[in-house]
Amino acid sequence: LEEVTGRSASALDAAFRADLFQSLAPYRGQYLPTQSLAGTPVPGARGAHAEAARGVAALAAGDLDGARRALARARATRHPTPDDEADTLFLAGELALAQRDADAVVSAFEGLLGLEPPHDGYDVQVRLGLAELHRHHLAAAEAHLRRAVELDPNRVEPRGLLAELYADQRREPERLAMLEGALLLDPM
């Protein structure tokens, strides 16, 4: 590589790290539980984070009872950190989504935003948008979905949901803009 680029290995490494740092900049400071809670924790791991990860894995496997038990264990954690509280609220919200309880979804995910520091991010905003759509709170749904697009402009889902919302409201120019953005990201 040094011969091809005319740069030293350390200069290439520094350039790579700077590029990576720049490309990940939009995610800095976001709460990304679909990443941090992915996979099953190490057997024997304890604490709210491990229990929330177990609960999310149980939901992915269709095991609502397992998710409920994990949520109870996460809530029973003594002296939880703000991150533990966030993971517990995320699991509560995911369980409410699975049960189609939009009010409980909003309560859990707004709880994340109310933590100190707030735990905001794409995952939170898109779920709030979905719940508000189900509650027919269309202005709130639009605000959350637009925020999700801001937080992760490379995701198709919030654009598609906004396009549907705009279609229902007969807002054709906005619907077409969202559809165009979604198609640019995923031409199918």
Beta strands, then each sheet from edge to edge (+ up, - down):
end
